[in-house]
């Protein structure tokens, strides 16, 4: 992989990462509800899931992904149920009660798992990489350096894009300080999470 090819690949990945999807919606909703640090963990989970599927695509495991379709469906359902549950908790939380608000927000570990489930619940990501990568490299002749460069590009571009969404959403969150505004914010975030979970469930 040449420097030019890596740059073109990074640009294409950036354009695709900007496209709103379940990962973006979950990151934004988490940032609005729990702040930047929790949303960053969601982003880390999304990137980790993408890297796992990227490696699967590079090493020709697309057929295995199709064979394990039932397992991916279960993972997708788990992710969908978790998002809907978290959205309901946010809807029911009282902004004047810090303890209730803390219980409604996800822990760092749960946020990471949430992001990971969103990606792992979509085996089409492997097929995407299988169809996308050949436009830039020959999968049959990749070297260890090529694979490393591709993984770094995916991590940096996807991670930076998700963190950008998280930062923008967490900055907007600071504008909502009154109890009434916090209630609106919690319900808006909860609605996004419920909607995202419902979309994942519908595609399961």
C-alpha positions, -999 to 999 in steps of 0.1 A, spaced: 0 0 0 15 33 -11 12 66 7 -12 79 -19 -34 47 -16 -34 51 22 -45 87 18 -73 79 -6 -84 50 16 -85 74 46 -105 99 27 -131 73 16 -133 60 52 -139 95 65 -167 101 41 -183 68 50 -178 74 88 -196 107 86 -227 90 73 -252 89 102 -260 53 113 -267 33 145 -231 39 157 -233 77 153 -268 79 169 -257 58 199 -225 79 203 -244 112 201 -272 99 225 -246 87 250 -228 120 249 -260 140 254 -270 118 283 -237 110 300 -210 132 286 -180 129 264 -161 102 284 -189 77 281 -195 85 245 -158 79 239 -161 44 253 -190 38 228 -167 50 200 -140 27 213 -164 -3 212 -174 7 176 -138 9 164 -130 -24 181 -159 -41 164 -148 -27 130 -113 -39 135 -124 -74 143 -145 -74 111 -117 -58 91 -94 -86 102 -120 -112 93 -124 -97 59 -86 -95 53 -82 -131 63 -111 -143 42 -137 -151 68 -167 -136 50 -181 -171 45 -177 -178 82 -197 -147 89 -226 -159 68 -224 -194 84 -226 -178 118 -256 -156 109 -276 -169 138 -250 -159 163 -248 -124 149 -286 -121 151 -284 -129 188 -257 -103 193 -278 -78 174 -309 -85 196 -288 -81 227 -275 -47 216 -310 -36 205 -326 -46 239 -298 -29 258 -302 4 239 -340 3 243 -336 -4 280 -311 24 285 -334 48 266 -364 39 288 -342 45 319 -333 79 306 -369 88 299 -379 78 335 -349 95 353 -355 127 373 -330 154 365 -332 168 400 -322 134 414 -284 128 407 -286 93 419 -314 84 395 -295 102 367 -263 82 374 -283 49 374 -297 59 340 -264 64 324 -241 37 313 -208 28 330 -176 29 309 -176 -9 305 -213 -10 295 -207 19 270 -179 0 254 -200 -31 252 -228 -11 237 -206 2 209 -191 -33 203 -226 -49 201 -237 -23 176 -209 -33 152 -208 -70 159 -246 -72 154 -241 -63 118 -222 -90 99 -226 -69 67 -196 -49 79 -174 -78 69 -190 -79 35 -186 -41 33 -148 -44 39 -146 -74 14 -162 -52 -12 -145 -19 -2 -109 -29 3 -103 -44 -32 -108 -9 -46 -75 1 -29 -55 -31 -23 -52 -66 -35 -64 -87 -6 -46 -118 -19 -12 -101 -16 -14 -80 15 17 -79 37 18 -75 74 27 -38 69 -3 -33 47 -27 -48 72 -12 -27 100 -16 5 79 -52 -4 70 -60 -11 107 -44 22 118 -63 42 92 -96 26 101 -89 32 138 -78 68 135 -104 79 109 -134 61 124 -123 69 160 -118 106 153 -151 109 135 -170 93 163 -152 114 189 -160 145 168 -197 136 170 -193 129 208 -176 162 215 -202 182 196 -230 165 214 -213 168 248 -207 205 242 -244 210 234 -253 191 266 -237 219 287 -265 243 274 -291 222 292 -287 231 329 -322 238 342 -343 209 355 -368 214 326 -340 215 300 -324 184 315 -357 166 313 -360 175 277 -324 164 271 -329 131 289 -361 123 269 -345 133 236 -315 111 243 -337 83 255 -358 86 223 -327 84 201 -315 53 220 -349 36 218 -352 45 181 -317 31 174 -324 0 193 -357 -5 174 -339 -1 141 -314 -27 151 -341 -51 162 -361 -45 130 -330 -55 109 -323 -86 131 
